[in-house]
Amino acid sequence: MGTWRAGLRVAGFLGMTVAIMPVQWLLIRFGLAGARSLPVRYHRLLCKLIGIKVTIKGTPVTDRPVLICANHTSYLDIPVMSTVFPVSFIAKSEVATWPFFGQMSKLQRTVFVERERRTKTREHRNEIHARIVNGDTLILFPEGTSNDGNRVLPFKSALMSVAQMSVVGEDGTLDDMVMVQPVSLAYTRLHGIPMGRHYRPFFAWYGDMDLVPHLWDVFKLGPFDVVLEFHEPVSITEAGTRKALARYCEDKVAEGVSRAISGRDDAGRKAA
């Protein structure tokens, strides 16, 4: 059954994606509003196809410039976080060269950064700031790599320097600072049963795991649950320093992941 399930899901994923990609390209090419909303609809369909149930806790910031900082467990984080509202991602530059998936990331208007080149940090920061000021919500994975799903790695603060930049209002005066909202993402249940440390790595993609075999295993497994928690946003003024801002986000995300995988604090959640 698992093999049949995977085969049908792969066929559905490829068929749906190949059909939508040229449409999204045209929307971006001509600057149409649908370029922001189509990925949301696509990822919601993709989550249903794979069998991902997303449960949301907290309230995302949508009424002001915001940078989202989240833990990173798997490529599955992309469709999960894209089901809530229009977002783009900040990814390492190598992703742009990946066959097929690189093109998909470009069509979601991903910002590609060279993490190993510190001299590029200011350039990347300015690009991220410009996108946020122009109304885009960007998601940063400050760990710099993916984790095993059971813990959160230390957050790097370099690209959080965008929070130190002001936003200029329409009248030319300084407006709000860019807010930073920590978000925790945890893979919690398989077939409605708590996943535990044994099964979580089936969904986490990290280390030297090969992408295609891992994706096949995900398609073979049954429906699974993900908890997405939006924590209280903070400004650089409130945090004090960029490093303190990174620590605040890391602590909030780690607390959220711990609650979710342990099954604590289930109240106040809603399915996406």
DRENMARTI-29317 format. One record per residue: x, y negated, z of N, C-alpha, C in turn; chain. Coordinates in Angstrom, 1 decimal, m for minus. Example, Ala and Ser with C-alpha at 12.3 -4.5 7.8 and 13.67 -1.06 7.14 Angstrom:
<site <13.2 5.7 7.8> <12.3 4.5 7.8> <13.2 3.3 7.8> A>
<site <12.8 2.2 7.1> <13.7 1.1 7.1> <12.9 0.0 7.9> A>
This chain:
<site <0.8 1.2 0.0> <0.0 0.0 0.0> <0.9 m1.3 0.0> A>
<site <2.0 m1.2 0.8> <2.8 m2.4 0.8> <3.4 m2.7 m0.5> A>
<site <3.8 m1.7 m1.3> <4.4 m2.0 m2.6> <3.3 m2.6 m3.6> A>
<site <2.1 m2.0 m3.6> <1.0 m2.5 m4.4> <0.7 m4.0 m4.0> A>
<site <0.6 m4.2 m2.7> <0.4 m5.5 m2.2> <1.4 m6.5 m2.7> A>
<site <2.7 m6.1 m2.6> <3.8 m7.0 m3.0> <3.7 m7.3 m4.5> A>
<site <3.4 m6.2 m5.3> <3.4 m6.4 m6.7> <2.3 m7.4 m7.1> A>
<site <1.1 m7.3 m6.5> <0.0 m8.2 m6.8> <0.3 m9.6 m6.4> A>
<site <0.9 m9.7 m5.3> <1.3 m11.1 m4.8> <2.3 m11.7 m5.6> A>
<site <3.3 m11.0 m6.0> <4.4 m11.5 m6.9> <3.7 m12.0 m8.2> A>
<site <2.9 m11.2 m8.8> <2.2 m11.5 m10.1> <1.4 m12.8 m9.9> A>
<site <0.7 m12.9 m8.8> <m0.1 m14.1 m8.6> <0.7 m15.3 m8.3> A>
<site <1.8 m15.1 m7.6> <2.7 m16.2 m7.3> <3.3 m16.8 m8.6> A>
<site <3.8 m15.9 m9.5> <4.5 m16.3 m10.7> <3.5 m16.9 m11.7> A>
<site <2.3 m16.3 m11.8> <1.3 m16.8 m12.7> <0.8 m18.2 m12.3> A>
<site <0.5 m18.4 m11.0> <0.0 m19.7 m10.5> <1.1 m20.7 m10.6> A>
<site <2.4 m20.4 m10.3> <3.4 m21.3 m10.3> <3.8 m21.8 m11.7> A>
<site <3.9 m20.8 m12.6> <4.2 m21.2 m14.0> <3.1 m22.0 m14.6> A>
<site <1.9 m21.8 m14.3> <0.8 m22.6 m14.8> <0.8 m24.1 m14.3> A>
<site <1.2 m24.2 m13.0> <1.1 m25.5 m12.3> <2.4 m26.4 m12.6> A>
<site <3.5 m25.8 m12.8> <4.8 m26.5 m13.0> <4.7 m27.6 m14.1> A>
<site <4.3 m27.3 m15.3> <4.2 m28.3 m16.3> <3.2 m29.4 m16.0> A>
<site <2.1 m29.1 m15.3> <1.2 m30.1 m14.9> <1.8 m31.1 m13.9> A>
<site <2.5 m30.5 m12.9> <3.2 m31.4 m12.0> <4.3 m32.2 m12.7> A>
<site <5.0 m31.7 m13.6> <6.0 m32.4 m14.3> <5.4 m33.6 m15.0> A>
<site <4.2 m33.4 m15.7> <3.6 m34.5 m16.4> <3.1 m35.6 m15.4> A>
<site <2.6 m35.2 m14.3> <2.1 m36.1 m13.3> <3.2 m37.0 m12.8> A>
<site <4.4 m36.4 m12.5> <5.6 m37.1 m12.1> <6.1 m38.0 m13.2> A>
<site <6.1 m37.5 m14.4> <6.7 m38.2 m15.6> <5.9 m39.5 m15.8> A>
<site <4.6 m39.5 m15.6> <3.8 m40.7 m15.9> <3.3 m41.4 m14.6> A>
<site <3.9 m41.0 m13.5> <3.7 m41.7 m12.2> <2.3 m41.7 m11.7> A>
<site <1.6 m40.6 m11.9> <0.2 m40.5 m11.6> <0.0 m40.0 m10.1> A>
<site <m1.1 m40.4 m9.5> <m1.3 m40.1 m8.1> <m1.3 m38.7 m7.7> A>
<site <m1.8 m37.9 m8.7> <m1.9 m36.4 m8.5> <m0.6 m35.7 m8.2> A>
<site <0.6 m36.4 m8.5> <1.9 m35.8 m8.2> <2.1 m35.6 m6.7> A>
<site <1.4 m36.3 m5.9> <1.5 m36.2 m4.4> <0.5 m35.1 m3.9> A>
<site <m0.7 m35.1 m4.5> <m1.7 m34.2 m3.9> <m1.7 m32.8 m4.5> A>
<site <m1.2 m32.6 m5.7> <m1.2 m31.3 m6.3> <m0.3 m30.3 m5.5> A>
<site <0.9 m30.7 m5.1> <1.7 m29.7 m4.3> <0.9 m29.2 m3.0> A>
<site <0.1 m30.1 m2.4> <m0.6 m29.7 m1.2> <m1.6 m28.6 m1.6> A>
<site <m2.3 m28.8 m2.7> <m3.3 m27.8 m3.1> <m2.6 m26.5 m3.5> A>
<site <m1.5 m26.6 m4.2> <m0.7 m25.4 m4.6> <m0.2 m24.6 m3.4> A>
<site <0.3 m25.3 m2.4> <0.9 m24.6 m1.3> <m0.2 m24.0 m0.4> A>
<site <m1.4 m24.6 m0.4> <m2.5 m24.0 0.4> <m2.9 m22.7 m0.3> A>
<site <m3.0 m22.7 m1.6> <m3.3 m21.4 m2.4> <m2.2 m20.4 m2.2> A>
<site <m0.9 m20.8 m2.2> <0.2 m19.9 m2.0> <0.1 m19.2 m0.7> A>
<site <m0.2 m20.0 0.4> <m0.2 m19.4 1.7> <m1.4 m18.4 1.8> A>
<site <m2.5 m18.7 1.1> <m3.6 m17.7 1.1> <m3.2 m16.5 0.4> A>
<site <m2.5 m16.6 m0.7> <m2.0 m15.5 m1.5> <m1.1 m14.6 m0.7> A>
<site <m0.1 m15.2 0.0> <0.9 m14.4 0.7> <0.3 m13.9 2.0> A>
<site <m0.8 m14.6 2.5> <m1.4 m14.1 3.8> <m0.9 m14.9 5.0> A>
<site <m0.5 m16.2 4.8> <0.0 m17.0 5.9> <m1.2 m17.8 6.5> A>
<site <m1.4 m17.7 7.7> <m2.4 m18.5 8.4> <m1.6 m19.6 9.2> A>
<site <m1.9 m20.8 8.9> <m1.2 m21.9 9.5> <m2.0 m22.5 10.6> A>
<site <m1.5 m22.6 11.8> <m2.3 m23.2 12.9> <m1.6 m24.5 13.4> A>
<site <m2.3 m25.5 13.4> <m1.7 m26.9 13.7> <m2.0 m27.3 15.1> A>
<site <m1.0 m27.9 15.7> <m1.2 m28.5 17.0> <m0.6 m29.9 17.0> A>
<site <m1.2 m30.9 17.6> <m0.7 m32.2 17.6> <m1.2 m33.0 16.4> A>
<site <m0.8 m34.2 16.2> <m1.3 m35.1 15.1> <m0.1 m35.6 14.3> A>
<site <m0.1 m35.4 13.0> <1.0 m36.0 12.2> <0.9 m37.5 12.0> A>
<site <2.0 m38.2 12.0> <1.9 m39.6 11.7> <1.7 m39.8 10.2> A>
<site <0.7 m40.6 9.9> <0.3 m40.8 8.5> <0.1 m42.3 8.2> A>
<site <0.1 m43.1 9.2> <m0.2 m44.5 9.0> <1.0 m45.5 9.0> A>
<site <2.2 m45.0 9.0> <3.3 m45.8 9.0> <4.6 m45.0 8.5> A>
<site <5.6 m45.7 8.2> <6.8 m45.0 7.7> <7.3 m44.0 8.7> A>
<site <7.6 m42.8 8.3> <8.0 m41.7 9.2> <8.9 m40.7 8.6> A>
<site <9.9 m40.3 9.4> <10.8 m39.2 9.0> <10.5 m38.0 9.9> A>
<site <10.2 m36.9 9.3> <9.9 m35.7 10.1> <11.1 m34.9 10.3> A>
<site <11.4 m34.5 11.5> <12.6 m33.6 11.8> <12.1 m32.3 12.4> A>
<site <12.4 m31.2 11.7> <11.8 m29.9 12.0> <12.9 m28.8 12.1> A>
<site <12.7 m27.7 12.8> <13.6 m26.6 12.8> <13.4 m25.8 11.5> A>
<site <14.4 m25.1 11.1> <14.3 m24.5 9.8> <14.6 m23.0 9.9> A>
<site <13.6 m22.1 9.6> <13.7 m20.7 9.8> <13.8 m20.0 8.4> A>
<site <13.1 m20.5 7.4> <13.0 m19.7 6.2> <12.5 m20.6 5.0> A>
<site <12.7 m20.1 3.8> <12.1 m20.8 2.7> <10.6 m20.9 2.8> A>
<site <10.0 m20.1 3.6> <8.5 m20.1 3.9> <8.1 m21.4 4.6> A>
<site <9.1 m22.0 5.3> <8.8 m23.3 5.9> <8.2 m24.3 4.9> A>
<site <8.7 m24.2 3.7> <8.3 m25.2 2.7> <6.8 m25.2 2.4> A>
<site <6.2 m24.0 2.0> <4.8 m24.0 1.8> <4.0 m24.2 3.0> A>
<site <4.5 m23.7 4.2> <3.8 m23.9 5.5> <3.6 m25.4 5.8> A>
<site <4.7 m26.2 5.7> <4.6 m27.6 6.0> <3.9 m28.4 5.0> A>
<site <3.9 m27.9 3.8> <3.3 m28.6 2.6> <1.8 m28.5 2.6> A>
<site <1.2 m27.6 3.5> <m0.3 m27.5 3.5> <m1.0 m28.6 4.2> A>
<site <m0.3 m29.4 5.0> <m0.9 m30.4 5.9> <m1.2 m31.6 5.2> A>
<site <m0.3 m32.2 4.5> <m0.4 m33.5 3.8> <0.7 m33.6 2.8> A>
<site <0.7 m34.6 1.9> <1.8 m34.7 0.9> <3.2 m35.0 1.6> A>
<site <4.1 m34.1 1.3> <5.5 m34.3 1.9> <6.5 m34.0 0.8> A>
<site <7.7 m34.5 1.0> <8.9 m34.0 0.2> <10.0 m33.6 1.2> A>
<site <11.0 m32.9 0.8> <12.0 m32.4 1.6> <13.4 m33.0 1.4> A>
<site <14.2 m32.9 2.4> <15.6 m33.2 2.2> <16.4 m31.9 2.3> A>
<site <17.1 m31.5 1.2> <17.7 m30.2 1.1> <19.2 m30.4 0.6> A>
<site <19.9 m29.4 0.9> <21.3 m29.4 0.4> <21.4 m29.3 m1.1> A>
<site <22.4 m29.9 m1.6> <22.5 m30.1 m3.1> <22.5 m28.8 m3.9> A>
<site <23.0 m27.7 m3.2> <23.0 m26.4 m3.9> <21.6 m25.9 m4.4> A>
<site <20.6 m26.3 m3.6> <19.3 m25.8 m3.9> <18.8 m26.3 m5.3> A>
<site <19.3 m27.4 m5.7> <18.9 m28.0 m7.0> <19.4 m27.1 m8.2> A>
<site <20.4 m26.2 m7.9> <21.0 m25.4 m9.0> <20.4 m24.0 m9.0> A>
<site <19.6 m23.7 m8.0> <19.0 m22.3 m7.9> <18.0 m22.1 m9.1> A>
<site <18.1 m21.0 m9.7> <17.1 m20.7 m10.8> <15.7 m20.7 m10.3> A>
<site <14.8 m21.3 m11.0> <13.4 m21.3 m10.7> <13.0 m22.1 m9.5> A>
<site <13.6 m21.7 m8.3> <13.3 m22.3 m7.1> <13.8 m23.8 m7.0> A>
<site <15.0 m24.0 m7.7> <15.5 m25.3 m7.8> <14.6 m26.2 m8.6> A>
<site <14.0 m25.7 m9.6> <13.1 m26.5 m10.4> <11.8 m26.8 m9.6> A>
<site <11.4 m25.9 m8.8> <10.2 m26.1 m8.0> <10.5 m27.2 m7.0> A>
<site <11.7 m27.2 m6.4> <12.0 m28.2 m5.4> <12.1 m29.6 m6.0> A>
<site <12.6 m29.7 m7.3> <12.6 m30.9 m8.0> <11.2 m31.5 m8.2> A>
<site <10.3 m30.6 m8.5> <8.9 m31.0 m8.8> <8.2 m31.4 m7.5> A>
<site <8.7 m31.2 m6.4> <8.2 m31.7 m5.1> <9.0 m32.9 m4.7> A>
<site <9.8 m33.4 m5.6> <10.5 m34.7 m5.4> <11.5 m34.6 m4.2> A>
<site <12.2 m33.5 m4.1> <13.1 m33.3 m3.0> <14.3 m34.2 m3.1> A>
<site <14.8 m34.7 m2.0> <16.0 m35.5 m2.0> <17.2 m34.5 m1.7> A>
<site <18.1 m34.4 m2.6> <19.3 m33.5 m2.4> <20.5 m34.2 m1.9> A>
<site <21.1 m33.6 m0.8> <22.2 m34.3 m0.1> <23.4 m33.3 m0.1> A>
<site <24.6 m33.9 m0.1> <25.8 m33.2 0.0> <26.3 m33.3 1.5> A>
<site <25.9 m32.3 2.2> <26.1 m32.3 3.7> <27.6 m32.3 4.0> A>
<site <28.4 m31.7 3.2> <29.8 m31.5 3.5> <30.6 m32.8 3.2> A>
<site <30.0 m33.7 2.5> <30.8 m34.9 2.1> <30.3 m36.1 3.0> A>
<site <31.0 m36.4 4.0> <30.6 m37.4 5.0> <30.5 m38.8 4.3> A>
<site <31.4 m39.0 3.3> <31.4 m40.3 2.6> <30.1 m40.6 1.8> A>
<site <29.3 m39.5 1.6> <28.0 m39.7 1.0> <26.8 m40.0 1.9> A>
<site <27.1 m40.0 3.2> <26.0 m40.1 4.2> <25.3 m41.4 4.0> A>
<site <26.0 m42.5 3.9> <25.3 m43.8 3.7> <24.5 m43.9 2.5> A>
<site <25.0 m43.3 1.4> <24.2 m43.3 0.1> <22.9 m42.5 0.3> A>
<site <23.1 m41.3 0.9> <21.9 m40.4 1.1> <20.9 m41.2 2.1> A>
<site <21.4 m41.8 3.1> <20.6 m42.5 4.1> <19.8 m43.6 3.3> A>
<site <20.4 m44.3 2.5> <19.7 m45.4 1.8> <18.6 m44.9 0.8> A>
<site <18.9 m43.7 0.2> <17.9 m43.1 m0.7> <16.7 m42.6 0.1> A>
<site <17.0 m42.0 1.3> <15.9 m41.5 2.1> <15.1 m42.7 2.6> A>
<site <15.7 m43.8 3.1> <15.0 m44.9 3.6> <14.1 m45.5 2.5> A>
<site <14.6 m45.6 1.3> <13.9 m46.2 0.2> <12.6 m45.4 m0.1> A>
<site <12.8 m44.1 m0.1> <11.6 m43.2 m0.3> <10.6 m43.4 0.8> A>
<site <11.0 m43.4 2.0> <10.0 m43.6 3.1> <9.3 m44.9 3.1> A>
<site <10.1 m46.0 2.8> <9.5 m47.3 2.6> <8.5 m47.4 1.5> A>
<site <8.7 m46.6 0.5> <7.7 m46.6 m0.6> <6.6 m45.6 m0.4> A>
<site <6.4 m45.1 0.8> <5.2 m44.4 1.2> <5.4 m42.9 1.2> A>
<site <6.6 m42.4 1.0> <6.7 m40.9 1.0> <7.1 m40.5 2.5> A>
<site <6.5 m39.3 2.8> <6.9 m38.7 4.1> <7.9 m37.6 3.8> A>
<site <9.1 m37.7 4.4> <10.2 m36.8 4.1> <10.5 m35.9 5.3> A>
<site <10.8 m34.7 5.1> <11.1 m33.7 6.1> <12.6 m33.4 6.1> A>
<site <13.2 m33.6 7.2> <14.6 m33.3 7.4> <14.8 m32.1 8.3> A>
<site <15.7 m31.2 8.0> <16.0 m30.0 8.8> <17.4 m30.3 9.4> A>
<site <17.4 m30.9 10.6> <18.7 m31.4 11.2> <19.6 m30.3 11.7> A>
<site <19.2 m29.1 11.7> <20.1 m28.0 12.1> <21.2 m27.8 11.0> A>
<site <20.8 m28.2 9.8> <21.8 m28.1 8.7> <21.8 m26.7 8.1> A>
<site <21.1 m25.7 8.6> <21.0 m24.4 8.1> <19.8 m23.7 8.7> A>
<site <19.5 m22.5 8.3> <18.3 m21.9 8.9> <18.7 m21.0 10.1> A>
<site <17.7 m20.8 10.9> <18.0 m20.0 12.2> <17.2 m18.6 12.1> A>
<site <17.3 m17.8 13.2> <16.7 m16.5 13.1> <15.3 m16.5 13.6> A>
<site <14.7 m17.6 13.8> <13.3 m17.7 14.2> <13.0 m17.6 15.7> A>
<site <14.0 m17.2 16.5> <13.9 m17.0 17.9> <14.5 m18.1 18.7> A>
<site <15.2 m19.0 18.1> <15.9 m20.1 18.8> <16.1 m21.3 17.8> A>
<site <16.4 m22.4 18.4> <16.6 m23.6 17.6> <18.1 m24.0 17.7> A>
<site <18.8 m24.2 16.6> <20.2 m24.6 16.6> <20.4 m26.1 16.9> A>
<site <21.5 m26.5 17.3> <21.8 m27.9 17.6> <21.4 m28.8 16.4> A>
<site <20.8 m29.9 16.7> <20.4 m30.9 15.7> <21.6 m31.8 15.4> A>
<site <21.9 m32.0 14.1> <22.9 m33.0 13.7> <22.2 m34.4 13.5> A>
<site <22.9 m35.4 13.8> <22.3 m36.7 13.9> <22.6 m37.6 12.7> A>
<site <23.5 m37.2 11.8> <24.0 m38.1 10.7> <22.9 m38.8 9.9> A>
<site <22.0 m38.0 9.3> <20.9 m38.6 8.5> <19.8 m39.2 9.3> A>
<site <19.8 m39.0 10.6> <18.8 m39.7 11.4> <19.1 m41.2 11.5> A>
<site <20.3 m41.6 11.0> <20.6 m43.0 11.0> <19.6 m43.8 10.2> A>
<site <18.8 m43.2 9.4> <17.7 m43.9 8.7> <16.8 m44.6 9.6> A>
<site <16.7 m44.1 10.9> <15.8 m44.7 11.9> <16.3 m46.0 12.4> A>
<site <17.6 m46.3 12.1> <18.2 m47.5 12.5> <17.9 m48.7 11.5> A>
<site <17.3 m48.3 10.4> <17.0 m49.3 9.4> <15.5 m49.8 9.5> A>
<site <15.4 m51.1 9.4> <14.1 m51.7 9.5> <13.3 m51.6 8.2> A>
<site <12.0 m51.8 8.3> <11.1 m51.8 7.1> <10.7 m53.2 6.8> A>
<site <10.9 m53.7 5.6> <10.5 m55.1 5.3> <9.0 m55.0 4.8> A>
<site <8.2 m55.9 5.4> <6.8 m56.0 5.0> <6.6 m56.7 3.7> A>
<site <5.4 m56.7 3.2> <5.0 m57.3 1.9> <5.3 m58.8 1.9> A>
<site <5.3 m59.4 3.1> <5.6 m60.9 3.1> <7.1 m61.2 3.2> A>
<site <7.9 m60.1 3.2> <9.3 m60.4 3.3> <9.9 m60.4 4.7> A>
<site <9.1 m60.3 5.7> <9.6 m60.3 7.1> <9.8 m58.8 7.5> A>
<site <10.6 m58.7 8.6> <10.9 m57.4 9.1> <9.6 m56.8 9.8> A>
<site <9.3 m55.6 9.4> <8.1 m54.9 9.9> <8.6 m53.8 10.9> A>
<site <7.8 m52.7 11.0> <8.1 m51.7 11.9> <9.4 m50.9 11.5> A>
<site <10.0 m50.3 12.5> <11.2 m49.4 12.3> <10.6 m48.1 11.8> A>
<site <11.5 m47.3 11.1> <11.1 m46.0 10.7> <10.9 m45.1 12.0> A>
<site <9.8 m44.5 12.1> <9.5 m43.6 13.2> <10.0 m42.2 12.9> A>
<site <10.4 m41.5 13.9> <10.9 m40.1 13.7> <9.9 m39.2 14.5> A>
<site <9.4 m38.2 13.8> <8.5 m37.3 14.5> <9.0 m35.9 14.5> A>
<site <9.3 m35.3 15.7> <9.8 m33.9 15.7> <8.6 m32.9 15.5> A>
<site <8.9 m31.9 14.7> <7.9 m30.9 14.4> <8.5 m29.5 14.6> A>
<site <7.8 m28.6 15.4> <8.3 m27.3 15.6> <7.5 m26.3 14.8> A>
<site <8.1 m25.3 14.2> <7.5 m24.3 13.4> <7.9 m22.9 13.9> A>
<site <6.9 m22.1 14.2> <7.3 m20.8 14.7> <6.4 m19.7 14.1> A>
<site <7.0 m18.6 13.7> <6.3 m17.4 13.2> <6.0 m16.5 14.4> A>
<site <4.7 m16.3 14.6> <4.2 m15.8 15.8> <3.5 m14.4 15.8> A>
<site <2.7 m14.2 14.8> <1.9 m12.9 14.8> <2.0 m12.2 13.4> A>
<site <1.9 m10.9 13.4> <1.8 m10.1 12.2> <0.6 m9.2 12.4> A>
<site <m0.3 m9.3 11.4> <m1.6 m8.5 11.5> <m2.3 m8.8 12.8> A>
<site <m2.2 m10.1 13.3> <m2.8 m10.5 14.5> <m2.2 m10.1 15.8> A>
<site <m1.0 m9.4 15.7> <m0.3 m8.9 16.9> <0.9 m9.7 17.1> A>
<site <1.2 m10.1 18.3> <2.5 m10.8 18.6> <3.7 m10.2 17.9> A>
<site <4.4 m11.0 17.2> <5.5 m10.5 16.3> <6.6 m10.0 17.1> A>
<site <7.1 m10.7 18.1> <8.3 m10.2 18.8> <9.6 m10.4 18.1> A>
<site <10.7 m10.2 18.8> <12.0 m10.5 18.3> <12.4 m9.5 17.2> A>
<site <11.7 m8.3 17.1> <12.1 m7.3 16.1> <11.6 m7.7 14.8> A>
<site <10.4 m8.2 14.7> <9.8 m8.4 13.3> <10.0 m9.9 12.8> A>
<site <10.4 m10.8 13.7> <10.5 m12.2 13.3> <11.6 m12.3 12.2> A>
<site <12.7 m11.6 12.3> <13.7 m11.7 11.2> <13.3 m11.3 9.8> A>
<site <12.1 m10.5 9.8> <11.6 m10.2 8.5> <11.1 m11.4 7.7> A>
<site <10.8 m12.5 8.5> <10.3 m13.7 7.9> <11.4 m14.8 8.0> A>
<site <12.3 m14.7 8.9> <13.4 m15.7 9.0> <14.4 m15.3 7.9> A>
<site <14.9 m16.3 7.2> <15.9 m16.1 6.1> <17.2 m16.9 6.5> A>
<site <18.2 m16.2 6.9> <19.4 m16.9 7.4> <20.6 m16.0 7.2> A>
<site <21.8 m16.6 7.5> <23.0 m15.9 7.3> <23.3 m15.6 5.9> A>
<site <23.7 m14.3 5.6> <24.0 m13.9 4.2> <22.9 m13.1 3.5> A>
<site <21.7 m13.2 4.0> <20.5 m12.5 3.4> <20.3 m12.9 1.9> A>
<site <20.1 m11.9 1.1> <19.8 m12.2 m0.3> <18.3 m12.6 m0.4> A>
<site <18.0 m13.6 m1.3> <16.7 m14.2 m1.4> <15.7 m13.2 m1.9> A>
<site <15.9 m12.6 m3.1> <14.9 m11.8 m3.8> <14.5 m10.6 m3.0> A>
<site <15.4 m9.8 m2.4> <14.9 m8.7 m1.6> <14.1 m9.1 m0.3> A>
<site <14.6 m10.2 0.2> <13.9 m10.7 1.4> <12.5 m11.2 1.0> A>
<site <12.3 m11.9 m0.1> <11.0 m12.3 m0.6> <10.1 m11.1 m0.8> A>
<site <10.6 m10.1 m1.4> <9.9 m8.9 m1.7> <9.3 m8.3 m0.4> A>
<site <10.2 m8.2 0.6> <9.7 m7.7 1.9> <8.6 m8.5 2.5> A>
<site <8.7 m9.9 2.4> <7.6 m10.8 2.9> <6.3 m10.5 2.1> A>
<site <6.4 m10.3 0.8> <5.2 m10.0 0.1> <4.6 m8.6 0.4> A>
<site <5.4 m7.7 0.9> <4.9 m6.4 1.2> <4.2 m6.4 2.6> A>
<site <4.6 m7.2 3.5> <4.0 m7.2 4.8> <2.7 m7.8 4.8> A>
<site <1.9 m7.6 5.9> <0.5 m8.0 5.9> <0.4 m9.5 6.3> A>
<site <m0.8 m10.0 6.6> <m1.0 m11.4 7.0> <m0.2 m11.7 8.2> A>
<site <0.3 m12.9 8.3> <1.0 m13.4 9.5> <0.7 m14.8 9.8> A>
<site <0.9 m15.1 11.1> <0.5 m16.5 11.6> <1.7 m17.3 11.9> A>
<site <1.6 m18.6 11.6> <2.6 m19.6 11.9> <2.0 m20.7 12.7> A>
<site <2.7 m21.2 13.7> <2.2 m22.3 14.5> <3.1 m23.5 14.2> A>
<site <2.4 m24.6 13.8> <3.1 m25.8 13.4> <2.6 m26.9 14.4> A>
<site <3.6 m27.4 15.2> <3.2 m28.4 16.3> <3.9 m29.7 16.0> A>
<site <3.1 m30.8 15.9> <3.6 m32.2 15.7> <3.7 m32.8 17.1> A>
<site <4.9 m33.2 17.4> <5.2 m33.8 18.7> <5.1 m35.3 18.7> A>
<site <5.2 m35.9 19.8> <5.1 m37.4 20.0> <6.3 m38.0 19.2> A>
<site <5.9 m39.0 18.3> <7.0 m39.7 17.5> <7.8 m40.6 18.4> A>
<site <8.9 m41.0 17.9> <9.8 m41.9 18.7> <10.6 m42.8 17.7> A>
<site <10.9 m44.0 18.2> <11.8 m44.9 17.4> <13.2 m44.9 17.9> A>
<site <14.1 m45.4 17.2> <15.5 m45.5 17.7> <15.6 m46.5 18.8> A>
<site <14.7 m47.5 18.9> <14.6 m48.4 20.0> <14.3 m47.7 21.3> A>
<site <13.3 m46.8 21.2> <12.9 m46.0 22.4> <13.9 m45.0 22.8> A>
<site <14.6 m44.4 21.8> <15.5 m43.3 22.1> <16.8 m43.9 22.6> A>
<site <17.2 m45.1 22.1> <18.5 m45.7 22.6> <19.6 m45.6 21.5> A>
<site <20.0 m44.4 21.1> <21.0 m44.2 20.2> <20.6 m43.1 19.2> A>
<site <21.4 m43.0 18.1> <21.1 m42.0 17.1> <21.2 m40.6 17.7> A>
<site <22.3 m40.4 18.5> <22.5 m39.1 19.1> <21.4 m38.7 20.1> A>
<site <21.0 m39.7 20.9> <19.9 m39.5 21.8> <18.6 m39.2 21.1> A>
<site <18.4 m39.8 19.9> <17.2 m39.5 19.1> <17.3 m38.0 18.7> A>
<site <18.5 m37.6 18.2> <18.6 m36.2 17.8> <18.4 m35.2 19.0> A>
<site <18.9 m35.6 20.2> <18.6 m34.7 21.3> <17.1 m34.6 21.7> A>
<site <16.4 m35.8 21.6> <15.0 m35.8 21.9> <14.3 m34.9 20.9> A>
<site <14.6 m35.0 19.7> <13.9 m34.1 18.7> <14.2 m32.7 18.9> A>
<site <15.5 m32.4 19.2> <15.9 m31.0 19.4> <15.2 m30.4 20.6> A>
<site <15.1 m31.2 21.7> <14.4 m30.7 22.9> <13.0 m30.4 22.7> A>
<site <12.3 m31.4 22.0> <10.8 m31.2 21.7> <10.6 m30.0 20.8> A>
<site <11.4 m29.9 19.8> <11.2 m28.7 18.9> <11.5 m27.4 19.6> A>
<site <12.5 m27.4 20.4> <12.9 m26.1 21.1> <11.7 m25.7 22.1> A>
<site <11.2 m26.7 22.7> <10.1 m26.5 23.7> <8.9 m25.9 22.9> A>
<site <8.6 m26.5 21.7> <7.4 m26.1 20.9> <7.6 m24.7 20.4> A>
<site <8.8 m24.3 19.9> <9.1 m23.0 19.4> <8.9 m22.0 20.6> A>
<site <9.5 m22.3 21.7> <9.4 m21.4 22.9> <8.0 m21.1 23.3> A>
<site <7.2 m22.2 23.3> <5.7 m22.0 23.7> <5.0 m21.1 22.7> A>
<site <5.3 m21.4 21.4> <4.6 m20.6 20.4> <4.9 m19.2 20.4> A>
<site <6.2 m18.8 20.4> <6.6 m17.4 20.3> <6.3 m16.6 21.6> A>
<site <6.1 m17.4 22.7> <5.8 m16.7 24.0> <4.3 m16.6 24.2> A>
<site <3.5 m17.3 23.3> <2.1 m17.2 23.4> <1.5 m18.2 24.4> A>
<site <2.3 m19.1 25.0> <1.8 m20.0 26.0> <1.1 m21.2 25.3> A>
<site <0.2 m21.8 26.0> <m0.4 m23.1 25.6> <m1.0 m23.0 24.3> A>
<site <m2.0 m22.1 24.2> <m2.7 m21.9 22.9> <m3.9 m22.8 22.7> A>
<site <m4.2 m23.6 23.7> <m5.3 m24.5 23.6> <m5.0 m25.7 22.7> A>
<site <m6.1 m26.2 22.0> <m5.9 m27.4 21.2> <m5.4 m27.1 19.8> A>
<site <m5.4 m25.9 19.4> <m4.9 m25.6 18.1> <m6.1 m25.4 17.1> A>
<site <m5.8 m25.7 15.8> <m6.8 m25.5 14.8> <m6.1 m24.9 13.5> A>
<site <m6.9 m24.2 12.8> <m6.4 m23.5 11.6> <m6.4 m24.5 10.5> A>
<site <m5.3 m24.5 9.6> <m5.3 m25.4 8.5> <m6.1 m24.8 7.4> A>
